Structures are given as C-alpha cells and as structure tokens.
Amino acid sequence: MPAATVDVVALRRGPRPQSPGRAAPAARDAVVWLSLFVVATAWELVELAGRPRRAHPTVSSIADGLLAHHPLKALAFLVWLALGWAQARR
C-alpha cells in the first residue's frame, strides 16, 4: 500500500523538467538494472532449490533471521519508509 501511495503522488506531480546540461537516462541504465535483477533472481532461485537452508540461505531466510527482533524490524521499516519518501521527492 505505501508503494501505491508513492506512485500516486509521483504521477500527480508529473515529471520534473530536466536541466539543459543533464542528459536523459540512457538505455544502458535499464540494462544495468535488468542485469542486477536477473542475477539476484537467479541467485534466489538457485539457493531456494539448495538444501539444507543453513548452508544455502536465500535473501528472505537471511532477512527472517534479522527481522525476528522487533527493534531491528522497526528500524528496517523506518529505513524503508525513508527510502520511499526520498524516491517520491525525486
């Protein structure tokens, strides 16, 4: 739900005009992000299939161990909110 709220706010504001000296994002930026996504997804799937889980942890199983403590969970949530707010302000 917070991501949808950020999306609505960003869409209502519209794109910011770019300064004359700044180039538009290139297609290579998309390739870099897509490559990172593919690598992370592949790693998650390979580790998910591996057994035992302690020897081959997935990102979610690592996060489960860290977020089991309420102060860390609250801190992670606040960081997540701050990152979303920073993204919405851009």
C-alpha positions in Angstrom: 0.0 0.0 0.0 2.8 2.5 0.7 4.3 1.9 -2.7 0.9 2.6 -4.3 0.7 5.8 -2.4 4.2 6.9 -3.5 3.2 6.0 -7.1 0.1 8.1 -7.0 2.0 11.1 -5.6 4.7 10.8 -8.2 2.2 10.5 -11.0 0.2 13.5 -9.8 3.3 15.7 -9.7 4.4 14.7 -13.1 7.9 14.6 -14.4 10.3 17.3 -13.4 11.9 19.3 -16.2 15.5 18.4 -16.8 18.2 21.0 -16.6 19.7 21.8 -20.1 23.1 20.3 -19.2 21.7 17.0 -18.0 21.2 14.1 -20.4 18.2 11.8 -20.3 18.7 8.3 -18.8 20.3 6.0 -21.4 19.2 2.6 -22.3 22.3 1.2 -20.7 20.9 2.2 -17.3 18.0 -0.1 -18.0 20.3 -2.9 -19.0 22.3 -2.5 -15.8 19.2 -2.6 -13.6 17.8 -5.5 -15.5 21.1 -7.4 -15.2 21.1 -6.8 -11.4 17.5 -8.0 -11.2 18.2 -11.2 -13.2 21.3 -12.0 -11.2 19.5 -11.5 -7.9 16.5 -13.6 -9.0 18.8 -16.4 -10.3 20.7 -16.4 -7.0 17.5 -16.6 -5.0 16.1 -19.4 -7.1 19.3 -21.5 -7.1 19.6 -21.1 -3.3 16.0 -21.9 -2.8 16.5 -25.2 -4.5 19.6 -26.0 -2.5 19.3 -27.9 0.7 20.0 -27.5 3.6 18.8 -24.0 4.1 21.5 -23.1 6.6 24.2 -24.0 4.0 22.4 -22.2 1.1 20.4 -19.3 2.6 18.1 -17.2 0.4 17.8 -13.5 0.9 14.4 -14.0 2.5 15.7 -16.6 5.0 18.6 -14.2 6.0 16.1 -11.3 6.4 13.8 -13.6 8.5 16.6 -14.1 11.0 17.4 -10.4 11.2 13.8 -9.2 11.4 12.9 -11.7 14.1 13.9 -9.0 16.7 11.3 -6.2 17.0 13.8 -3.3 17.2 15.5 -4.4 14.0 12.2 -4.8 12.3 11.1 -1.3 13.3 14.4 0.1 12.1 14.2 -1.7 8.8 10.6 -0.4 8.4 11.7 3.2 9.1 14.6 2.9 6.6 12.2 1.5 4.0 9.8 4.5 4.6 12.7 7.0 4.4 13.9 5.4 1.1 10.3 5.6 -0.3 10.0 9.2 0.8 13.3 10.1 -0.9 12.2 8.3 -4.0 8.9 10.2 -4.0 10.6 13.5 -3.6 12.8 12.9 -6.7 
